[in-house]
């Protein structure tokens, strides 16, 4: 087992494990750690805990130090430098007439590298652009092509629900989302209704999907004939979240369509999952 803390470098970024070493580090504190990009500044979002070796990438790196006021000032300066770098890079892209859209610029904490994030339809030959940027910034340059979902995560925005995008507030990773999830939840398959700002299927289709899959295994299918306390009938509707079954009874019965809870039907033995 290893003692670790969880650190995030961006608001809704992935959580990375580091060893606290001999330091006493509380959740919410800012720390400086060493990564493959060099020294980085991040926030502790998971307090000290023990995890198995299968959950960490060994060798586990230790936290360099708890962030000082000077470290925090450095971050603010880096933000200003990143904004200027963005403007320069955007001008250089136009100058080289490259078919790419610049999304963000980011200095590493120790300023030994500037990362530029961009989107493009296909592969871009940006070798001349990198040379130009290196001559301006006198440091290592990295251009990283990202997808439209990553772009939405970086830029943020308001989703169709009226709330700030999930990906830019709390989602650390993107999970696969399929049209089948929308079908299982009886949602409109109109792309405008089930797509997010990125143009891809909304991440929130995944949130209740497991519940729908479990419930659908227990509920009868629409069109299936079942026996109810009032007699035999055909299933004509389902409320999956509330586990309700709408049944159309035979015409000779007094009632036509009745609604039953799944628990009620199962308790009475009228249907068995």
Backbone as CSV, one residue per row, in Angstrom:
resi,resn,N_x,N_y,N_z,CA_x,CA_y,CA_z,C_x,C_y,C_z
1,UNK,0.838,-1.204,0.000,0.000,0.000,0.000,0.877,1.261,0.000
2,UNK,0.365,2.308,-0.621,1.117,3.562,-0.725,0.274,4.718,-0.186
3,UNK,0.939,5.616,0.560,0.278,6.841,1.006,0.300,7.837,-0.143
4,UNK,-0.866,8.377,-0.500,-0.938,9.316,-1.620,-1.882,10.472,-1.278
5,UNK,-1.725,11.546,-2.050,-2.723,12.616,-2.078,-3.106,12.802,-3.541
6,UNK,-4.302,13.332,-3.800,-4.769,13.563,-5.164,-4.641,15.028,-5.527
7,UNK,-4.006,15.307,-6.668,-3.748,16.687,-7.091,-4.356,16.933,-8.466
8,UNK,-4.998,18.089,-8.610,-5.525,18.528,-9.904,-4.761,19.766,-10.343
9,UNK,-4.487,19.849,-11.657,-3.784,21.012,-12.193,-4.728,21.988,-12.883
10,UNK,-5.904,21.507,-13.266,-6.930,22.365,-13.844,-8.231,22.108,-13.095
11,UNK,-9.158,23.050,-13.203,-10.386,23.000,-12.415,-11.111,21.666,-12.532
12,UNK,-11.282,21.180,-13.751,-11.986,19.909,-13.946,-11.075,18.881,-14.605
13,UNK,-9.785,18.982,-14.309,-8.821,18.071,-14.905,-8.759,16.735,-14.184
14,UNK,-7.919,15.852,-14.698,-7.734,14.547,-14.068,-7.060,14.708,-12.706
15,UNK,-7.270,13.723,-11.858,-6.632,13.704,-10.545,-5.403,12.789,-10.622
16,UNK,-4.265,13.320,-10.199,-3.018,12.559,-10.227,-2.549,12.311,-8.794
17,UNK,-2.003,11.115,-8.562,-1.518,10.750,-7.234,-0.053,11.123,-7.055
18,UNK,0.260,11.665,-5.870,1.641,11.962,-5.489,1.832,11.543,-4.037
19,UNK,3.074,11.229,-3.704,3.386,10.885,-2.322,3.578,12.172,-1.516
20,UNK,2.924,12.298,-0.357,3.119,13.500,0.463,4.481,13.510,1.159
21,UNK,5.183,12.369,1.168,6.486,12.296,1.837,6.339,12.594,3.326
22,UNK,7.178,13.471,3.838,7.129,13.843,5.251,6.269,15.078,5.498
23,UNK,5.667,15.599,4.438,4.869,16.823,4.567,3.465,16.507,5.079
24,UNK,2.936,17.417,5.889,1.544,17.328,6.324,0.727,18.238,5.416
25,UNK,-0.056,17.636,4.538,-0.761,18.396,3.506,-2.265,18.188,3.662
26,UNK,-2.989,19.283,3.736,-4.435,19.228,3.899,-5.133,19.389,2.544
27,UNK,-6.335,18.861,2.462,-7.157,19.038,1.260,-7.431,20.525,1.055
28,UNK,-7.319,20.988,-0.197,-7.557,22.391,-0.499,-6.284,23.213,-0.600
29,UNK,-5.153,22.655,-0.130,-3.885,23.383,-0.216,-3.319,23.298,-1.634
30,UNK,-2.456,24.260,-1.951,-1.766,24.271,-3.235,-0.351,23.723,-3.042
31,UNK,0.082,22.922,-4.010,1.394,22.296,-3.892,2.156,22.411,-5.212
32,UNK,3.467,22.248,-5.125,4.324,22.188,-6.311,4.834,20.761,-6.416
33,UNK,4.639,20.150,-7.585,5.031,18.757,-7.781,5.830,18.632,-9.077
34,UNK,6.544,17.528,-9.205,7.306,17.282,-10.426,6.559,16.294,-11.305
35,UNK,6.371,16.672,-12.564,5.674,15.820,-13.527,6.547,15.647,-14.765
36,UNK,6.010,14.948,-15.748,6.743,14.756,-17.003,6.934,16.077,-17.745
37,UNK,6.128,17.083,-17.403,6.256,18.403,-18.025,7.207,19.308,-17.246
38,UNK,7.720,18.814,-16.141,8.555,19.638,-15.272,7.806,19.962,-13.995
39,UNK,8.200,21.023,-13.302,7.500,21.422,-12.087,6.118,21.964,-12.442
40,UNK,5.113,21.541,-11.659,3.746,22.001,-11.888,3.104,22.414,-10.576
41,UNK,2.113,23.289,-10.691,1.408,23.870,-9.553,-0.009,23.319,-9.568
42,UNK,-0.425,22.682,-8.461,-1.756,22.084,-8.443,-2.424,22.177,-7.087
43,UNK,-3.711,21.828,-7.085,-4.513,21.891,-5.861,-4.787,20.485,-5.344
44,UNK,-4.660,20.316,-4.043,-4.935,19.017,-3.420,-6.442,18.841,-3.299
45,UNK,-6.981,17.840,-4.001,-8.432,17.605,-3.979,-8.789,16.309,-3.261
46,UNK,-7.790,15.471,-2.997,-8.006,14.249,-2.209,-6.988,14.222,-1.082
47,UNK,-7.486,14.158,0.157,-6.562,14.139,1.290,-5.832,12.811,1.357
48,UNK,-4.827,12.750,2.205,-3.955,11.578,2.302,-4.757,10.298,2.539
49,UNK,-4.451,9.284,1.726,-5.100,7.983,1.882,-4.160,6.909,1.372
50,UNK,-4.513,5.656,1.596,-3.691,4.541,1.128,-4.354,3.868,-0.065
51,UNK,-3.549,3.566,-1.087,-4.045,2.855,-2.267,-3.079,1.725,-2.591
52,UNK,-3.578,0.720,-3.313,-2.743,-0.401,-3.722,-1.818,-0.022,-4.866
53,UNK,-0.784,-0.807,-5.055,0.200,-0.471,-6.089,-0.394,-0.548,-7.493
54,UNK,-1.525,-1.274,-7.645,-2.149,-1.359,-8.966,-2.860,-0.049,-9.342
55,UNK,-3.064,0.833,-8.355,-3.771,2.091,-8.605,-2.844,3.271,-8.837
56,UNK,-1.539,3.060,-8.775,-0.591,4.153,-8.959,0.438,3.777,-10.019
57,UNK,1.047,4.812,-10.583,2.139,4.606,-11.539,3.453,4.752,-10.776
58,UNK,4.191,3.656,-10.696,5.450,3.658,-9.956,6.610,4.010,-10.875
59,UNK,7.662,4.664,-10.418,7.820,5.134,-9.029,6.958,6.363,-8.746
60,UNK,6.373,6.385,-7.567,5.492,7.476,-7.164,6.322,8.694,-6.765
61,UNK,6.073,9.830,-7.396,6.844,11.027,-7.114,6.308,11.752,-5.887
62,UNK,7.233,12.322,-5.126,6.853,13.054,-3.918,6.523,14.507,-4.244
63,UNK,5.697,15.101,-3.388,5.414,16.530,-3.498,6.700,17.296,-3.212
64,UNK,7.022,18.256,-4.061,8.250,19.030,-3.872,8.119,19.955,-2.671
65,UNK,6.986,20.692,-2.625,6.755,21.615,-1.497,5.316,22.087,-1.502
66,UNK,4.882,22.563,-0.347,3.606,23.269,-0.276,3.835,24.642,-0.898
67,UNK,2.913,25.086,-1.743,3.105,26.321,-2.500,3.243,27.530,-1.579
68,UNK,4.194,28.385,-1.909,4.411,29.637,-1.169,3.656,30.773,-1.858
69,UNK,3.695,31.934,-1.238,3.058,33.105,-1.844,3.758,33.461,-3.152
70,UNK,5.067,33.264,-3.197,5.809,33.537,-4.427,5.373,32.603,-5.553
71,UNK,5.103,31.326,-5.197,4.622,30.379,-6.196,3.287,30.835,-6.770
72,UNK,2.424,31.340,-5.908,1.109,31.799,-6.359,1.244,33.031,-7.259
73,UNK,2.218,33.901,-6.943,2.476,35.064,-7.799,2.999,34.612,-9.165
74,UNK,3.820,33.574,-9.150,4.355,33.041,-10.403,3.228,32.559,-11.308
75,UNK,2.240,31.906,-10.714,1.093,31.412,-11.486,0.344,32.569,-12.129
76,UNK,0.131,33.651,-11.387,-0.562,34.819,-11.947,0.245,35.422,-13.098
77,UNK,1.560,35.478,-12.934,2.407,35.999,-14.005,2.341,35.083,-15.229
78,UNK,2.309,33.784,-14.980,2.232,32.825,-16.089,0.930,32.985,-16.879
79,UNK,-0.156,33.306,-16.167,-1.436,33.509,-16.850,-1.350,34.698,-17.804
80,UNK,-0.711,35.775,-17.350,-0.552,36.949,-18.209,0.330,36.624,-19.409
81,UNK,1.414,35.901,-19.169,2.300,35.505,-20.264,1.580,34.581,-21.252
82,UNK,0.712,33.700,-20.731,-0.034,32.779,-21.585,-0.990,33.540,-22.493
83,UNK,-1.614,34.586,-21.951,-2.532,35.399,-22.764,-1.782,36.088,-23.907
84,UNK,-0.606,36.605,-23.599,0.206,37.256,-24.637,0.679,36.232,-25.669
85,UNK,1.064,35.040,-25.178,1.510,33.977,-26.084,0.382,33.569,-27.028
86,UNK,-0.836,33.554,-26.520,-2.005,33.204,-27.336,-2.149,34.197,-28.493
87,UNK,-2.038,35.478,-28.182,-2.183,36.515,-29.206,-1.092,36.390,-30.271
88,UNK,0.145,36.142,-29.832,1.250,36.004,-30.781,1.037,34.793,-31.686
89,UNK,0.659,33.675,-31.083,0.467,32.443,-31.849,-0.676,32.598,-32.851
90,UNK,-1.747,33.252,-32.440,-2.886,33.457,-33.340,-2.461,34.271,-34.564
91,UNK,-1.632,35.291,-34.327,-1.134,36.115,-35.439,-0.230,35.297,-36.358
92,UNK,0.603,34.438,-35.764,1.507,33.612,-36.555,0.749,32.570,-37.392
93,UNK,-0.325,32.052,-36.845,-1.155,31.090,-37.589,-1.730,31.763,-38.828
94,UNK,-2.230,32.992,-38.647,-2.770,33.744,-39.782,-1.679,34.056,-40.797
95,UNK,-0.508,34.378,-40.291,0.624,34.701,-41.164,1.030,33.510,-42.028
96,UNK,0.986,32.310,-41.430,1.351,31.099,-42.171,0.155,30.500,-42.924
97,UNK,-1.002,31.139,-42.775,-2.222,30.706,-43.476,-2.533,29.225,-43.213
98,UNK,-2.501,28.849,-41.932,-2.776,27.467,-41.539,-4.257,27.300,-41.181
99,UNK,-4.830,26.195,-41.622,-6.243,25.915,-41.369,-6.396,25.248,-40.000
100,UNK,-6.193,26.009,-38.963,-6.298,25.508,-37.590,-6.863,26.603,-36.693
101,UNK,-7.523,26.174,-35.625,-8.136,27.121,-34.687,-7.435,27.014,-33.343
102,UNK,-6.805,28.088,-32.924,-6.124,28.091,-31.630,-7.159,28.161,-30.508
103,UNK,-7.016,27.287,-29.519,-7.982,27.215,-28.416,-7.418,27.798,-27.126
104,UNK,-6.159,27.488,-26.824,-5.594,27.939,-25.544,-4.067,27.917,-25.617
105,UNK,-3.457,28.715,-24.764,-2.001,28.713,-24.607,-1.706,28.582,-23.121
106,UNK,-0.648,27.843,-22.798,-0.390,27.558,-21.390,1.107,27.406,-21.135
107,UNK,1.644,28.249,-20.260,3.034,28.106,-19.819,3.098,27.076,-18.706
108,UNK,4.118,26.232,-18.731,4.346,25.362,-17.587,4.808,26.224,-16.409
109,UNK,4.700,25.681,-15.206,4.999,26.458,-14.006,6.414,27.035,-14.029
110,UNK,7.392,26.232,-14.470,8.777,26.702,-14.482,9.142,27.435,-15.776
111,UNK,8.163,27.615,-16.668,8.312,28.375,-17.919,9.348,27.776,-18.869
112,UNK,9.554,26.485,-18.756,10.498,25.856,-19.679,9.802,25.365,-20.944
113,UNK,8.477,25.554,-21.013,7.737,25.129,-22.195,6.437,25.929,-22.303
114,UNK,6.036,26.232,-23.562,4.716,26.821,-23.820,3.920,25.826,-24.642
115,UNK,2.729,25.490,-24.161,1.865,24.561,-24.881,0.739,25.337,-25.543
116,UNK,0.515,25.032,-26.827,-0.580,25.641,-27.573,-1.560,24.539,-27.977
117,UNK,-2.820,24.708,-27.616,-3.856,23.728,-27.944,-4.671,24.245,-29.124
118,UNK,-4.902,23.368,-30.105,-5.655,23.813,-31.278,-6.539,22.686,-31.808
119,UNK,-7.533,23.067,-32.595,-8.383,22.099,-33.287,-8.196,22.285,-34.784
120,UNK,-8.382,21.204,-35.525,-8.267,21.243,-36.980,-8.990,20.027,-37.549
121,UNK,-9.413,20.140,-38.799,-10.146,19.047,-39.439,-9.252,17.836,-39.692
122,UNK,-8.025,18.092,-40.091,-7.105,16.982,-40.375,-5.733,17.269,-39.806
123,UNK,-4.734,16.628,-40.380,-3.354,16.833,-39.928,-2.835,18.164,-40.461
124,UNK,-2.060,18.857,-39.633,-1.516,20.166,-39.995,0.017,20.109,-39.949
125,UNK,0.651,20.615,-40.994,2.107,20.720,-40.996,2.472,22.071,-40.370
126,UNK,2.814,22.033,-39.081,3.086,23.294,-38.375,4.563,23.444,-38.009
127,UNK,5.442,22.767,-38.752,6.861,22.827,-38.426,7.417,24.246,-38.523
128,UNK,7.035,24.956,-39.572,7.513,26.332,-39.721,6.940,27.233,-38.630
129,UNK,5.707,26.960,-38.239,5.080,27.739,-37.169,5.839,27.548,-35.854
130,UNK,6.225,26.304,-35.555,6.968,26.016,-34.324,8.306,26.760,-34.319
131,UNK,9.000,26.762,-35.446,10.278,27.471,-35.532,10.090,28.963,-35.266
132,UNK,9.018,29.514,-35.853,8.718,30.935,-35.663,8.448,31.242,-34.193
133,UNK,7.634,30.398,-33.560,7.275,30.619,-32.158,8.486,30.460,-31.247
134,UNK,9.342,29.490,-31.549,10.538,29.265,-30.733,11.465,30.474,-30.786
135,UNK,11.536,31.116,-31.962,12.393,32.300,-32.091,11.840,33.486,-31.318
136,UNK,10.520,33.504,-31.109,9.885,34.597,-30.361,10.011,34.367,-28.862
137,UNK,9.689,33.156,-28.401,9.590,32.903,-26.960,10.886,32.371,-26.346
138,UNK,11.816,31.926,-27.169,13.104,31.436,-26.659,12.943,30.334,-25.610
139,UNK,11.999,29.448,-25.851,11.779,28.314,-24.953,11.195,27.171,-25.767
140,UNK,10.988,26.027,-25.142,10.425,24.876,-25.847,8.966,25.149,-26.207
141,UNK,8.587,24.706,-27.408,7.233,24.919,-27.914,6.584,23.568,-28.181
142,UNK,5.345,23.427,-27.749,4.601,22.211,-28.070,3.213,22.604,-28.563
143,UNK,2.862,22.118,-29.762,1.513,22.309,-30.301,0.761,20.998,-30.159
144,UNK,-0.405,21.056,-29.549,-1.159,19.832,-29.268,-2.553,19.937,-29.884
145,UNK,-2.854,19.020,-30.794,-4.178,19.002,-31.423,-5.159,18.289,-30.513
146,UNK,-6.310,18.920,-30.283,-7.328,18.361,-29.391,-8.649,18.220,-30.145
147,UNK,-9.577,17.465,-29.560,-10.892,17.275,-30.163,-11.872,18.345,-29.711
148,UNK,-13.072,18.288,-30.279,-14.072,19.310,-29.966,-14.572,19.204,-28.519
149,UNK,-14.551,17.987,-27.955,-14.978,17.853,-26.558,-13.954,18.492,-25.623
150,UNK,-12.672,18.305,-25.951,-11.618,18.938,-25.152,-11.687,20.461,-25.282
151,UNK,-12.057,20.923,-26.475,-12.191,22.365,-26.685,-13.283,22.935,-25.784
152,UNK,-14.425,22.257,-25.717,-15.521,22.714,-24.865,-15.096,22.711,-23.397
153,UNK,-14.328,21.704,-23.011,-13.856,21.611,-21.628,-12.948,22.784,-21.271
154,UNK,-12.071,23.171,-22.208,-11.145,24.275,-21.962,-11.856,25.624,-21.939
155,UNK,-12.787,25.814,-22.880,-13.429,27.121,-23.021,-14.613,27.312,-22.082
156,UNK,-15.319,26.216,-21.751,-16.495,26.326,-20.899,-17.681,26.886,-21.671
157,UNK,-18.774,27.120,-20.951,-19.986,27.633,-21.584,-21.222,27.167,-20.839
158,UNK,-22.389,27.510,-21.375,-23.667,27.129,-20.779,-24.322,26.073,-21.650
159,UNK,-24.692,24.956,-21.052,-25.301,23.868,-21.794,-26.779,24.107,-22.056
160,UNK,-27.425,23.219,-22.836,-28.860,23.334,-23.129,-29.730,23.332,-21.875
161,UNK,-29.205,22.767,-20.786,-29.953,22.707,-19.528,-29.925,24.033,-18.780
162,UNK,-29.089,24.974,-19.227,-28.975,26.260,-18.551,-27.903,26.307,-17.482
163,UNK,-27.170,25.199,-17.321,-26.098,25.149,-16.326,-24.740,25.185,-17.014
164,UNK,-23.699,25.526,-16.239,-22.338,25.529,-16.781,-21.977,24.100,-17.183
165,UNK,-21.249,23.954,-18.273,-20.914,22.640,-18.819,-20.296,21.722,-17.765
166,UNK,-20.771,20.487,-17.723,-20.247,19.490,-16.778,-18.754,19.277,-16.989
167,UNK,-18.339,19.220,-18.277,-16.940,18.904,-18.569,-15.991,19.971,-18.056
168,UNK,-16.467,21.219,-17.950,-15.584,22.294,-17.509,-15.707,22.581,-16.016
169,UNK,-16.594,21.828,-15.326,-16.772,22.072,-13.894,-16.354,20.897,-13.011
170,UNK,-16.672,19.662,-13.421,-16.334,18.552,-12.515,-15.939,17.251,-13.201
171,UNK,-16.179,17.095,-14.501,-15.830,15.836,-15.159,-14.334,15.760,-15.409
172,UNK,-13.672,14.808,-14.778,-12.236,14.647,-14.977,-11.905,13.950,-16.277
173,UNK,-12.741,12.978,-16.661,-12.520,12.205,-17.890,-13.797,12.167,-18.710
174,UNK,-13.635,12.038,-20.016,-14.781,11.835,-20.894,-15.061,10.344,-20.991
175,UNK,-16.318,9.975,-20.770,-16.704,8.579,-20.918,-17.436,8.391,-22.237
176,UNK,-17.338,7.200,-22.841,-18.035,6.964,-24.118,-19.544,7.148,-23.961
177,UNK,-20.147,7.827,-24.928,-21.601,8.046,-24.948,-22.108,7.574,-26.304
178,UNK,-23.207,6.819,-26.307,-23.728,6.270,-27.561,-25.185,6.665,-27.763
179,UNK,-25.630,6.573,-29.006,-27.025,6.884,-29.330,-27.968,5.881,-28.661
180,UNK,-27.453,4.685,-28.371,-28.279,3.668,-27.697,-28.730,4.167,-26.326
181,UNK,-27.893,4.947,-25.665,-28.269,5.482,-24.357,-29.486,6.396,-24.479
182,UNK,-29.515,7.202,-25.532,-30.660,8.086,-25.752,-31.919,7.266,-26.044
183,UNK,-31.764,6.193,-26.829,-32.912,5.326,-27.147,-33.444,4.656,-25.891
184,UNK,-32.531,4.137,-25.061,-32.949,3.450,-23.835,-33.703,4.380,-22.894
185,UNK,-33.403,5.688,-22.960,-34.045,6.654,-22.072,-35.255,7.313,-22.724
186,UNK,-35.668,6.776,-23.889,-36.844,7.280,-24.611,-36.743,8.775,-24.926
187,UNK,-35.537,9.207,-25.268,-35.321,10.609,-25.616,-35.486,10.813,-27.109
188,UNK,-35.774,12.050,-27.492,-35.834,12.393,-28.902,-34.469,12.167,-29.530
189,UNK,-34.463,11.582,-30.717,-33.193,11.322,-31.392,-32.800,12.470,-32.319
190,UNK,-33.469,13.596,-32.165,-33.101,14.804,-32.899,-31.732,15.268,-32.403
191,UNK,-30.714,15.324,-33.287,-29.367,15.717,-32.846,-29.328,17.026,-32.078
192,UNK,-30.197,17.966,-32.427,-30.206,19.257,-31.743,-30.640,19.123,-30.287
193,UNK,-31.384,18.060,-29.980,-31.904,17.866,-28.622,-30.937,17.112,-27.720
194,UNK,-30.076,16.296,-28.296,-29.226,15.436,-27.467,-27.733,15.720,-27.656
195,UNK,-27.420,16.830,-28.321,-26.014,17.200,-28.525,-25.642,18.386,-27.655
196,UNK,-24.397,18.406,-27.188,-23.908,19.515,-26.382,-23.309,20.606,-27.247
197,UNK,-22.689,21.595,-26.612,-22.087,22.703,-27.349,-20.970,22.231,-28.271
198,UNK,-20.353,21.095,-27.934,-19.248,20.574,-28.746,-19.740,19.908,-30.023
199,UNK,-21.072,19.675,-30.109,-21.619,18.996,-31.276,-21.675,17.492,-31.130
200,UNK,-21.150,16.977,-30.022,-21.190,15.542,-29.750,-22.347,15.245,-28.798
201,UNK,-22.659,13.957,-28.642,-23.720,13.560,-27.714,-23.402,14.061,-26.311
202,UNK,-24.424,14.534,-25.609,-24.218,15.116,-24.281,-23.682,14.078,-23.294
203,UNK,-22.713,14.491,-22.499,-22.096,13.600,-21.502,-23.128,13.095,-20.495
204,UNK,-24.157,13.920,-20.212,-25.122,13.560,-19.171,-25.999,12.372,-19.565
205,UNK,-25.971,11.959,-20.840,-26.703,10.752,-21.227,-26.171,9.537,-20.478
206,UNK,-24.927,9.631,-20.027,-24.284,8.511,-19.327,-24.717,8.432,-17.867
207,UNK,-25.105,9.566,-17.276,-25.320,9.620,-15.825,-26.337,8.591,-15.325
208,UNK,-27.501,8.497,-15.995,-28.569,7.611,-15.526,-28.631,6.315,-16.318
209,UNK,-27.657,6.123,-17.212,-27.732,4.981,-18.114,-27.736,3.644,-17.384
210,UNK,-26.896,3.514,-16.350,-26.842,2.247,-15.605,-28.188,1.933,-14.958
211,UNK,-28.842,2.992,-14.430,-30.151,2.791,-13.808,-31.171,2.321,-14.845
212,UNK,-31.147,2.940,-16.017,-32.077,2.555,-17.079,-31.840,1.113,-17.511
213,UNK,-30.565,0.734,-17.651,-30.254,-0.629,-18.088,-30.743,-1.654,-17.071
214,UNK,-30.529,-1.344,-15.780,-30.985,-2.267,-14.733,-32.509,-2.359,-14.709
215,UNK,-33.172,-1.194,-14.801,-34.637,-1.168,-14.741,-35.251,-1.888,-15.942
216,UNK,-34.639,-1.706,-17.128,-35.216,-2.334,-18.319,-35.133,-3.852,-18.263
217,UNK,-34.161,-4.387,-17.519,-34.072,-5.836,-17.364,-35.220,-6.361,-16.505
218,UNK,-35.699,-5.521,-15.585,-36.760,-5.932,-14.675,-38.143,-5.667,-15.255
219,UNK,-38.273,-4.594,-16.032,-39.579,-4.208,-16.562,-39.939,-5.042,-17.788
220,UNK,-41.234,-5.269,-18.008,-41.650,-5.957,-19.235,-41.455,-5.040,-20.442
221,UNK,-41.405,-5.624,-21.618,-41.264,-4.831,-22.839,-42.613,-4.274,-23.273
222,UNK,-42.580,-3.140,-23.951,-43.814,-2.596,-24.521,-44.337,-3.588,-25.562
223,UNK,-45.625,-3.878,-25.473,-46.240,-4.858,-26.370,-46.357,-6.228,-25.749
224,UNK,-45.662,-6.456,-24.640,-45.715,-7.759,-23.966,-47.038,-7.908,-23.226
225,UNK,-47.598,-9.139,-23.237,-48.850,-9.422,-22.520,-48.523,-9.965,-21.126
226,UNK,-49.114,-9.351,-20.119,-48.884,-9.772,-18.740,-50.222,-9.906,-18.020
227,UNK,-50.159,-10.530,-16.862,-51.346,-10.670,-16.026,-51.264,-9.678,-14.867
228,UNK,-52.341,-8.947,-14.639,-52.409,-7.939,-13.588,-53.491,-8.328,-12.589
229,UNK,-53.607,-7.617,-11.471,-54.690,-7.921,-10.532,-56.071,-7.777,-11.155
230,UNK,-56.196,-6.993,-12.234,-57.480,-6.795,-12.906,-57.642,-7.667,-14.144
231,UNK,-56.671,-8.538,-14.373,-56.773,-9.420,-15.535,-55.605,-9.250,-16.483
232,UNK,-55.721,-9.928,-17.632,-54.632,-9.875,-18.605,-54.684,-8.574,-19.389
233,UNK,-53.498,-8.125,-19.829,-53.429,-6.901,-20.618,-52.111,-6.794,-21.343
234,UNK,-52.020,-5.754,-22.157,-50.812,-5.517,-22.949,-50.104,-4.268,-22.438
235,UNK,-48.791,-4.366,-22.285,-47.995,-3.230,-21.830,-47.939,-2.183,-22.942
236,UNK,-48.390,-0.961,-22.635,-48.425,0.105,-23.649,-47.517,1.280,-23.282
237,UNK,-46.986,1.292,-22.067,-46.108,2.390,-21.678,-45.292,2.038,-20.441
238,UNK,-44.120,2.674,-20.333,-43.236,2.453,-19.187,-42.715,3.788,-18.679
239,UNK,-42.675,3.936,-17.357,-41.964,5.050,-16.732,-40.787,4.409,-16.012
240,UNK,-39.637,4.402,-16.699,-38.506,3.623,-16.219,-37.951,4.163,-14.910
241,UNK,-37.833,5.485,-14.795,-37.259,6.057,-13.578,-38.121,5.764,-12.357
242,UNK,-39.442,5.841,-12.523,-40.343,5.596,-11.388,-40.818,4.150,-11.336
243,UNK,-40.323,3.324,-12.284,-40.642,1.884,-12.319,-42.155,1.647,-12.356
244,UNK,-42.818,2.334,-13.274,-44.262,2.198,-13.450,-44.557,1.551,-14.796
245,UNK,-45.609,0.721,-14.822,-46.008,0.005,-16.036,-47.440,0.376,-16.383
246,UNK,-47.664,0.841,-17.602,-49.012,1.135,-18.080,-49.511,-0.060,-18.884
247,UNK,-50.678,-0.558,-18.483,-51.217,-1.772,-19.106,-52.598,-1.486,-19.668
248,UNK,-52.793,-1.874,-20.937,-54.104,-1.777,-21.578,-54.813,-3.111,-21.399
249,UNK,-55.930,-3.078,-20.682,-56.657,-4.313,-20.409,-57.565,-4.672,-21.576
250,UNK,-58.063,-5.898,-21.549,-58.956,-6.353,-22.615,-60.196,-5.467,-22.671
251,UNK,-60.768,-5.325,-23.859,-61.878,-4.395,-24.057,-63.074,-4.703,-23.180
252,UNK,-63.280,-5.998,-22.855,-64.457,-6.329,-22.061,-64.301,-5.936,-20.589
253,UNK,-63.080,-5.585,-20.196,-62.872,-5.184,-18.811,-63.436,-3.784,-18.578
254,UNK,-63.720,-3.476,-17.334,-64.321,-2.180,-16.991,-63.336,-1.042,-17.247
255,UNK,-62.049,-1.249,-16.897,-61.036,-0.219,-17.092,-60.257,-0.512,-18.361
256,UNK,-59.779,0.519,-18.990,-59.036,0.329,-20.238,-57.527,0.320,-19.988
257,UNK,-56.943,1.468,-19.538,-55.506,1.544,-19.274,-55.283,1.854,-17.796
258,UNK,-54.520,0.995,-17.140,-54.194,1.195,-15.731,-52.677,1.233,-15.567
259,UNK,-52.237,1.876,-14.478,-50.807,1.993,-14.211,-50.484,1.250,-12.924
260,UNK,-49.420,0.451,-12.963,-49.002,-0.332,-11.806,-47.531,-0.059,-11.529
261,UNK,-47.184,-0.126,-10.250,-45.755,-0.066,-9.919,-45.166,-1.449,-10.129
262,UNK,-43.915,-1.495,-10.510,-43.254,-2.778,-10.728,-43.228,-3.588,-9.450
263,UNK,-42.963,-2.930,-8.310,-42.920,-3.646,-7.032,-44.266,-4.296,-6.725
264,UNK,-45.345,-3.572,-7.033,-46.689,-4.108,-6.783,-46.931,-5.363,-7.607
265,UNK,-46.568,-5.318,-8.876,-46.783,-6.473,-9.745,-45.921,-7.658,-9.320
266,UNK,-44.660,-7.371,-8.944,-43.755,-8.447,-8.548,-44.165,-9.056,-7.223
267,UNK,-44.629,-8.213,-6.259,-45.057,-8.713,-4.961,-46.252,-9.644,-5.095
268,UNK,-47.100,-9.304,-6.054,-48.289,-10.128,-6.253,-48.008,-11.342,-7.126
269,UNK,-46.799,-11.393,-7.669,-46.445,-12.539,-8.490,-46.993,-12.498,-9.892
270,UNK,-47.437,-11.317,-10.347,-48.036,-11.240,-11.675,-47.004,-11.182,-12.787
271,UNK,-45.835,-10.595,-12.492,-44.719,-10.698,-13.438,-43.462,-10.954,-12.622
272,UNK,-42.553,-11.647,-13.220,-41.301,-11.947,-12.549,-40.173,-11.528,-13.485
273,UNK,-39.203,-10.754,-12.957,-38.115,-10.269,-13.805,-37.202,-11.434,-14.187
